[in-house]
Structures are given as C-alpha cells and as structure tokens.
Amino acid sequence: MDSFFFKQLKSGMLGNFSYVVGDKEAGLAAAVDPPLDTRIILDLLSKNNLKLVYVINTHGHFDHTEGNATLKKLTGAKIVAHESSSVRKDVAVKDGETLKLDDVKIRVIHTPGHSHDGISLLVNNKIVMTGDTLFVGECGRADLPDSDAGELYESLFNKLMKLDDRVEVYPGHDYGVKPHSTIGYEREHNYTLKPRSKNEFILFMAQP
C-alpha cells in the first residue's frame, strides 16, 4: 500500500499555497509555508492521524512563515529553513540535505534569486515544491531587496530544469492557469524559461 500523503492548500489574499506532505503508515508529516490561519493544516492532520514533525519554509517572506509560531506551539514541530535565512528556526538546512519522514524523503535544493534563502523541496523524486522561484507559467520576482536575477537564472536553468520532465511542480502561489504543473510542461510553455544566456535573462528580468 502506498503510504505517501500530499495535499495542496490555498489561503490568504495573495493566493498562497501551503502543503502537507507525509507518510500515512508512519503517521508523520511536514507542513510547508504555513498560513496565518493554521486551522486548515491542523484539521487535515487530525483527519488523517498525522503527527507534525517539521514546518518547512521555502523562504523567509512573511506570507510563507505566518503560521510557524502557532504550529510550533501547538504541535512541537521543528521549524526548518535554509541556513542563510533569518527565520527563527530549529533546523538549518543547506543544498543537498534530506529530511526524512520514514519512507518519504524531502531533498533540499537551494534556489536563491527571488530571495537569498530560497529553497525548493524535491519529494521522493516525484514532486517539487518551488516556493516563489518557479510558478506555473511564470517565475519569481527579482526586484526585491534580497533578490538577484543572476542567482534566479542559476536556480531555474541549472537546478530546477535539470530535474526529470515528469517531476510535478507545486508553486508557492496560485498565479498560473492551473494550480500545479510538471517540469516538462514548464520547460515547453513557460515564457520565462525560454533559452537565454545569464546576461540576457538579467536584462529580461529588468524589463518593466
């Protein structure tokens, strides 16, 4: 029996996506980018008899970390963020590290660009949660104080686009024509991923 558990949850005024991923047989789960109203996560955990082990932030922007303190207080889960992040965390991760929920393995891919501490989360080599790095049909902004278009280029083209075309893409916001996609679909249809040199991409991202 497949014990893999995965749920996409939408909340907030900015169309944020949060996620719960876990191993049903082991009864262990992680929440990714929890919203301020954590009831949608707590209810889901309760209904599926899952214990929250980790709260993982794809980056430190407020709309992806609002539920951290509440979930930590109510469940005892450990807050996880990239080692460079200013998020108050219990576990600091870096590129290539793996978090385990029994048979569910979450590999950390450091994907800076939208923010210096951005990470994407590759689950069992089948699903990748991309935070604000890659959206359906779009990519993250690179005009914020902690953004860098050159780093975003490396994250998109030399990290995420190196994944198998069948890997499913689950972004941090509902900005596209559908809530999730695949690496192959994005490679073919996402205009921000048109083949460009790094310098061309930086100029492209600087356009109004």
N, C-alpha and C positions, 0 to 999 in steps of 0.2 A: 504493500500500500504506500502510495506517495504521501509523505508527511509534510510536504512543503506547503507553507501558508504565505500568501501575499495579498495585500489589499491596498488599493489606492483610495485616498480620501481627499475630498476637496472642501476647502473652507476659506473664510475671510474675504475681504473686499478686493484683494489683489489676485484672486484666483489661485491661491496657493494649493499645491498638492503636498499632502503628508502621506507617509506609508507605514504599514506594519508588515514586517517580514518575520517568519519564524518556522519552527519545527513543531508540528502539531503533536507528533508522537512523544517528543521530549517535553512539550509544554513550555517552550522557551521562545521569546520574541524580542525584536528590537523595533523601536519607533524611529522614524526618520523625519526630521524637520517638523516637530510637533506644533500645532496651532495653539493660540491662547486658550481657546475653549477645548480643553483636553478630554471632555466627556466622550467625544466620538471615538477616541482611542481607547479610553478606559472601558467603554461599553463593548467595543469589539474584542478587547482582551478577555473580558468577563464571559462573553457569549461563547468564546472558543477555548476557554480554560487555559489561557496562555499567561505565563509569568513574564513581565517585562524585565529584561536583563540590561539592555542598552537603550539609551536615547542618543541617536547619532545626528549631528548637524552637518549638512553638506557645506555650509559656510556660516559665518557669524552674523549675517544681516538679521535685523530684529524679527522680520516676518518668518524666519526659519528657526528661530530659537525661543519664541514666546512661551512655549509650553514646557520648557526644560525644568524650571524650578518646581512647578506643580507635579509633574510626573516623577521627578526625583523624590519629592517629599512623600507622595502617596504610594510609590511602588518600591523605592530604594534602588531604582535603576541607576547605572553609571552613565554619566554624560560623556560622550565621545566626540572629539573634534580634532582637526589637524593640529599638529604640534605648533604651528605658527599662529594659530587662532587665539584671539583674545577672549573667546568664550570660556566661562568658568567650567572647567572640565575635570573629570576624574581619570580619563584615559586619553592620552595624547597619541595620535597615530601619524604615521608617515607613509609615503608612497610604497605600495607593495605589501603592506602588512595585511593580515587576515584576521577578522573577528569570526568566531565560531559559535553557532547555536546548534550544537550536536551535529547533524548531517548538513545543516545549512552553513555555507561558508561565504562570508562577505569580504571581498578583496577591495582594499582602499586604493584608488587611483588619484593621485594629486593632480587636480585640474585647475590650476590658477588662471587668472585672466579677468574674469568678472570680479573676483576678489582674490587676494593673495593666498587665502586659506581654503580655497575651494577644493572639494573632493567629490569624486563620483564613486559609486558603490556597485561593484560587479558581484552579483549573487549567483553562485553555482554556475558561472559562465553562461547564464541564460538571460539574465535581466540586469540592466544597468540603470541606476537612479542617478541622473546627471545634474541635479540641483539647478543652478542658474547658468551652467556652462552651455548646455545644448537643450533647445526646445524643439518641439515639433515644427519644422519649417522655419526655425529661427535659431539665433544663438544669443548668449548673454550680452548685456551692455558692457562696454569697455571705456566708459566716460566718467566713471565714478572715482572718488579719491583713491581707493585702493585697487583700481582696475589697471590692466595693462594689456593692450591689444596684441603685443608680441607674444606674451605668455598665453593669451587666449588662443592664438594661432597654433602654438605648440600643443596645447591641451586638446584642441579639436582635431587637428590633422595628424599629429604624431602620437596621440594616445587613444582617443575615442574612435577615430576612423581606422585604427589598427585592429579593432575588435571584429569578430565574425559578423557578417551581414545579418545573421539570424538572431543576434542578440536584441532583445526587446528594450526600447528606450522609454524610460519613465522620467519626465522632467519635473522641475520644481514649481512650474506654473502652468495653468491651462491657457496657453497663448496660441495654440495651434488649431487646426481644423478638426483634430481628434486628440483624445487625452494621452495617447501613447503611440509609439511607432516602432520601427526597427532601425538598426544601424544601416542596413541596406537601403531602406526607404529614404532615410535622411541623406545618405550618400548620393542618391539619384535625384531627389526632389528638393532638397534644402538649398535655397539660393546662396546662403552664407557659406556653404561648403563647396562652391564652385572652385575648381583648381586655380590656386593663386600662389605666388611667392609670398613669403612673410611680409616683405615690404608692400606688396600690392594689397595684402589683407589689412595691414595697418592703415593704409590710405583709404581703403574701402570702409573700414570701421569709423574713420574720422569724418565721413560724409554726413551732412545733416539729414 
